[in-house]
Structures are given as C-alpha cells and as structure tokens.
Amino acid sequence: MSENKEPHVAKFVYDFTEGNKDLKDLLGGKGANLAEMTNLGLPVPPGFTITTDACKVYLDSGEEPAALRDEVSAHLDALEQRMGKKLGQADDPLLVSVRSGAKFSMPGMMDTVLNIGLSDKSVQGLAAQAGDDRFAWDSYRRLIQMFGKTVLGVDGDLFEEALDKAKEAKKVTVDTDLEAADLKKLVTAFKKIVKKEAGRDFPQDAREQMDLAIHAVFDSWNTDRAKLYRRQERIPGDLGTAVNVCSMVFGNLGPDSGTGVAFTRDPASGHQGVYGDYLQNAQGEDVVAGIRNTVPLAELEQIDKKSYEQLMQIMETLENHYKDLCDIEFTIERGQLWMLQTRVGKRTAGAAFRIATQLVDQGLIDEAEALQRVTGAQLAQLMFPRFDEDAKVAQVGRGIAASPGAAVGKAVFDSYTAVKWSRSGEKVILVRRETNPDDLDGMIAAEGILTSRGGKTSHAAVVARGMGKTCVCGAEELEVDTKRRRMTVPGGHVVEEGDLISIDGSSGKVYLGEVPVVPSPVVEYFEGRMHAGANDADELVEAVHRIMAFADRKRRLRVRANADNAEDAMRARRFGAQGIGLCRTEHMFLGDRRELVERLILADTEAEREESLKALLPLQKQDFVELFSAMDGLPVTIRLLDPPLHEFLPDITELSVRVALAESRQEPHENELRLLQAVHRLHEQNPMLGLRGVRLGLVIPGLFTMQVRAIAEAAAERKNAKGDPRAEIMIPLVGTVQELEIVREEADQVVAEVEAATGVELKLSIGTMIELPRAALTAGQIAEAAEFFSFGTNDLTQTVWGFSRDDVEASFFTAYLEKGIFGVSPFETIDKDGVGSLVKLAAEAGRRTRPDLKLGVCGEHGGDPESVHFFHQVGLDYVSCSPFRIPVARLEAGRAAITANGSDHR
C-alpha cells in the first residue's frame, strides 16, 4: 500500500450552508448544487459534503485522510443537534443517505445508499415515531438490499429473487401491497443472504454503516461502468467524487408522500411546460428502477396542489438562477416538499439549440453564452439522417462509426455493380473488405459504404466523410467474400448481392433489411432548401441559424473545405466554406483516365511519357477550370499528386492470375505482362513511406510540371473570362527544404511560361504540407521556400506515433481505449502533447522566418470540435474539412474565440 500523501487543504468536509455552485471541483456537482439551493433558501434536508480531495487521497493510498473521521464526526454532531435526534438511536433515529456526486454528471454510474442508521433496534423507534410499521420495515429492507449490493458486493439478483418470492407468497404483484409482517420476514431473509454471501452479519452500528458506505462511494469512482462512461464523455479520470451525507426525508410514508423528477423544460424538445414524473408512496430509486408506473408530473396538481404550486415556483427560481434547463429530484414527506438535487439537465441536440436561443430571448443569457451552450457534436447529430428507433429490424453486426448517417440499400460487392445498379435507380450499399481509390465511382454511387477492415481514417472513412456518405468500417465479425458476392454474418446467415441491408454511421450498427430513416431539416437549411417557419422543425432551423450567425461573427479561424470536384466545391460553398483547403488531384486520375495513367507508368521512353502527360494536361486543366468557377473569388489549395503510383495499377494477385491464364491459353497478353512488370517494379513493403508525394515529382519527370501548367492555364482562362481564380499550389510530403526548392523552381518557370503565352498576370502562391516530423522540426528552413503551410495531420499523426492508420484502429485501438492509454483515438482528436506540439513548433518557426506565412490544417482533425479549439489557440489561419463538417467547424471556431476570451463552459 502506498504512502498516504494528503493534499494541503483547509478541510475535507463542508456543511451544505458553506458551499456554492461554483465549488464543483471540490464539492462535486451534487454537493455544490445542494449548497446553492440551501443558500437560496429552498427546502433542502440538512447535510454535509465530503470533498473530492478526500476521495483522491483514499484512491491514491487506499486509506481515508487521517483528519477525515474527526471532521465527519464534528459535522455529524452538528447535524444531530440541528435535527434533534441521533444517528441510529433506538427511539426516533436520525437516518441519512450517502450519495456520490462528481464534478460532471455521471447519472447512475456511481453508488448511493439510503436509510443508513436503521438496525434491529432503531427500526422499532422509526415505526413508533412515524406511526407506521410498514414504512419502517420497508425502509429497513431497502437499506439491507442497497447496502448488501453496493457496500458488501452481494449479487443484487438474490435480493430481487427473495422479494419476488415474498410477493408470490402474498399473491401480489407490486411492492406496496406487502404488509409490515411480510416486510419484517423479508428483512430476515435479506440478512441471511448478507450473512451467506458476504461472510458477515449486516452491521447494526449506524456509524459503521455510514463509514463503509462512504468508502463504497469512493470505490465506485473506479468501477468499470464509471470508467467506461468517463471515456465516452471524455471526463478526466483523476477528478474523484465527492460524497454527500444528507438527512433522510421519506416519500414512502403513505399516499400523502412520494418522490419525483422534474425538468424546467422538455429535455427532448426544449419546449417550456411541465415535464417530469411522480410516484406516490415511494423512495427515489423506485422512479429510476421502474418498479411501478409513474404518473406525469402535471397530475401532482390534483394529488397535492400545495406541493405542486410550491414546486412550480421553485423550478422557476432555479431556472432563472442557473439560467438554464434544470433537472430536479424532489421528495414529498406527508405534504412537505424537499429538494434533493438540481443540476443543469442533459438534453438532446435539438433541445440544446432551442433552449439556448429561448434563454437569449428571455434575457437570461447573451449570445456568447448561447454559443457556449451548444457543441459541434450536437450540430453534427442534427445534420445526419437517423434511423427510426421504433423500427424492429435485426442487428447483425457492428463496426467503427466512421461517417455519420443512416443508409439503406442493396448490398453490392464491387464498384462496377454499384454504378450500374445506381444508374438503374437502385439504392445500394457498397460492401468491401476495404476500399481503395479505384472504388471511388462505386462509393459515389452508393448510399453508404460498409467494410470489414479499416478504421476512422481509412480510405473508405476519409472519402465517405468528404462526400457526406454514411460509412461503417472495420466490422470484423462480418465475413466479406467479394468473389462469391456475399457476406456472412454471425449466426451463419448469408447476405447475397441484392439483399437489403441498413448501416448506421453514427453507431456503427449493421442491420438486415430496411430500417426507415428520418431526414434532417438542418441539412436542408444549410443546402438552402428550408427556412424558418411555424412548425417544430422550422423552430429548430431558426435556432441553428441564429447561433451559426453569431459563431460566424465571432470566429477568427476561417473554414475551408476538402473538395476534389466542382460539385463538392459548390456544396461546400453552400455550407459556408471560405475556400478549398485541400483538392486531392489523385481523385482526378481515376475512371476514364486510368488508361492514360497506366501509359504514363509504363512509358519506356521520354517521348512516350511526354505523350501521356500531353493527353492528361487538357483533362486536368478542365478539372481546375470547373473548380475555380465553383469557388470564384475564394482560395483553392491544390495538392499535387500524392499517393504511390502502384495504387493506379491493377491488384498484383489478380493481374498475375490474368497473365497466367492468358499464357496457358496462348492468348495475347503483352499489355498485361508489361503491367505486371510495372506492378512488381513499383511494389513497396511500406508504400505510405515510399515513392509518393514530392518524391514522385522529383522521380517522374514532367508529372508535377504538367499539373502546375494545368493549374496556371485554368487560372488564366478564368481570368480572361472575368473570373477571380485564387489558386494555391501545395507540394505534399516535403521533408527538407531542398525538395521544395527544386519543385518550386520548376513550377515558377512553368507559371512564367503560361503568363508569357496568355498575357495574363498570375498570382499563384506555392506552399507545402507539413506532415512529416522532420518537416515540422525544420519548418523555419522550409518557410524560406513556402508561402503557406498546411498541416496534414493524418500523416503527421501516423508518422509521429509510428501507427499505420489503415490498420491500428481495427487491431488494437479498442484495447488501448479500454485500458485508458487513449481517451480518444489520436486520429479522431489531435494529440496535443505529441502531434500538437509539432504543429505549434512548426507554426512558430515558420512565422519567425516568414511573418506573413499563411497557416492551415487539412487533415481530418480540421473538422473535429476539440481539435478546432487547439488550432485556434496555436494561431492557425484556417481549418479545412469535408463539406458536411463545415458547419461544425464554423460553430466550434466561434466557440473557440469565445473560450479564448473567457472561461470555458463544459
């Protein structure tokens, strides 16, 4: 056991009268809010809070702080004096609850124990004081059941089974029909279960009960479910939980008592009204457990009008005080209303936007605060179509949720079929083991993409997000057989080509058959096809519109799009893009141009190579003319060819088979043989670290200059047509300034030639991607030859970590997340300490060399909410992301500007 190292703190225990809502770090959310309600003069049962500091000492050392017991004793004495009764005394005992309460709400993840202080003796005193034997024995059985499960680790099902037997013996179906004698027998049965399973008697000493319960709450911080929830919600694991010791009030004292939960607004829609549930003659856990059916909160007005009116007044007070939707727990004890908890309530994404604008209109918050009340993740939820949750369709697998949305279609297993069926009016899902650039046509044609391999930054995932396509990757339990055109799912069922399947890119779930989808009005708004009006969807659109307008006014970061064609560019512009930050020219070399690329690769002579490049030039030029037209007046950053050339050639195995078959049949196969020789020549063990990027431009004469010429000629043509092209040429995978200098010199010469030939002055800036650690470390030198940097954080992440991004997410990332090595995948949110440090270093070094150096990011992190905040902090000029993530980036850029000027709002 490690040495007990206690932090230097004034004290470990605070009375409810001492704290306030701003002490969540110390008192946890529940304790801070109980103190705040006490300060407001609301009816809160007296109690005290043990701080998160005490929990941290306990978790670190295995022992509670030395001073804690005396502090708890002092506060317990004060509580007993105030209540006029003692904990566990035989006559009229004081009972307390021991409840968890972390800084951030973790509902149901940690432990609570009610009715502490009851024993074989004090239960008699409680019965006499309440004048209700049934109530006392019911409270006692609840304590033993909850204490046994939570504190002593007894299987909770054993208590439930004993309870069910008691109801069967009585021939009743609900707990409330058990009488005092039945409950007394149940207490005896429960104590026997504790003795047998825990190896000890249920403790009769009230202080021992309380101390053990406090330790159990501390321990519950590190239960599997709590850790999983924290990972999901990105809550730090070192915060610890506070413990709230509160005098008990009882909702199970008869029909004039009860317990409930209430919301000051509807957490699903955001609408104002009376929302919540109430349960007569019950304690708090009954509402959550669903033991009996609750009634709507509005019915409390008929049951107990006085308490109802008081509750409505308190709810208004709390909402005006917290200036937000409040989630409230309350108990009524024989007509007396008690407030047990309040917190800022969780809500749906739609409710978040509606409530934020409603509170602005009510004058409770300003626009800056409204912007902080919503998140990019919530906006993303609103943008993608969703499956109807009520539909009953069989789930057959689950993969990585790579690109959000809901897609339904017939399973197809190659791009050719996807295109063919799509053109015939069929909706299809492209199913592959993994995709490559040759699948692009099929991906475009499909409603969604499903792969059994790959992660969130695999080819399928990245391209799908760029197109706004639903995508599920890495569904390893699905056996994809592309040759036989079928997929086998767990249980042995075979999905043949043409069978309907549904995939959910928000959850990663895969279904057999068709799941109905609900369209998103928010996307229709961004597309310009929907405006605010009178119905519910229009109210949401209006709320989104108002918050987005404010975000755009506040943000410093500009937002560009990753787009490779005019159609994507125009969509991006409608979504608010301020330019293109990444045009991947390799996507222009597929389809009908594949043969021209093959001829370039196979060229044996300079003349053959020149002929291939000459054939590609006008096609490339037209690509850029269309792109400049779509983005007229806005910057367009064009990345020269980046991937290994072998990606444009047939698969080596398939080609080998074709050659072997042709030879066995004595058929002509000269071209296939040349292709096979080229594939062997270009084969690399690790192609992502091989002949690609700037290295291609240096090794394949004329390749980059052809692309630069196409860009320059397209820009000149647009200028002659009175357009305003703003081209930026980006050199990929630069690791040393010498590479950039050579390519730049050739590019400058080509641009000068085009200017001379057309008589048009061109102002084309030339820069580079920073995607290798060496480039980041030598950024000051590279800036001498670059007018802009664009951080390629996908490659930078994999080269810094030594990860293959196409493999690791599906192989060991799940284990890393479960073990807490990652809080989130570094391909999803930028690794600030590692990759982020290199981005910051390169940005600072580059601007020392060239103060006007333009800085952007074009990796997948450009659309990630948390990463956007980081890029704002390190002073980048823009982020670039897929078109459908542009609104998210715009919103988060606005939030980042607000956060930088004030406190952060979680």
Buried (B, 14 or more C-beta within 10 A) or exposed (E): EEEBEBEEEEBBBBBBEBBBBEBBBBBBBBBBBBBBBBBBEBBBBBBBBBBBBBBBBBBBBEBBBEBBBEBBEBBBEBBBEEBEBBBBBBEBBBBBBBBBBBBBBBEEBBBBBBBBBBBEEBBBBBBBBBEBBBBBBBBBBBBBBBBBBBBBEBEEEBBEEBBEEBBEEEEBEEBBEBBBEBBBBBBEBBBEBBEEBBEEEBBEEBBEBBBBBBBBBBBBBBEEEBBEBBBEEEBEEEBBBBBBBBBBBBBBBBEBBBBBBBBBBBBEBBBBEBBBBBBBBBBBBBBEEEBBEBBEBEBBBEBBEEBBEBBBEBBEBBBEBBBBBBBBBBBBBEEBBBBBBBBBBEBBBBBBBBBBBBBBEEEBBEBBBBBBBBBBBBBBBBBBBBBEEEEEBEBBBBBBBBBBBBBBBBBBBBBEBBBBBBEEEBBBBBBBBBBBBBBBBBBBBBBBBBBBBBBBBBBBBBBBBBBBBBBBBBBBEBBBEEEEBBBBBEEEEEBEBEBBBBBBBBBBBBBBBBBEBEEBBBBBBBEEEBEBEEEEBBBBBBBBBBBBEBBBEBBBBBBBBBBBBBBBBBBBBBBBBBBBBBBBBBBBBBEEBBEBBBBBBBBEEEEEBBBBBEBBBEBBBBBBBBBBBBBBEBBBBBBBBBBBBBBBBBEBEEBBEBBEEBEEEEEEBEEBBBBBEBBEEBEEEEBBBBBBBBBBBBEBEBBBBBBBBBBBBBBBBBBEEEBEBBBBBBBBBBBBBEBBBBBBEBBEEBBEBBBEEBEBEBEBBBBBBBBBBEBBBBBBBBBEBBBBBBBBBBBBBBBBBEBBBBBBBBBEBBEBBEEEEBBBBBBBBBBBEBBBBBBBBBBEBBBEBBEEBBBBBBBBBBBBBBBBBBBBBBEBBBBBBBBBBBBBBBBBBBBBBBBEEEEEEE
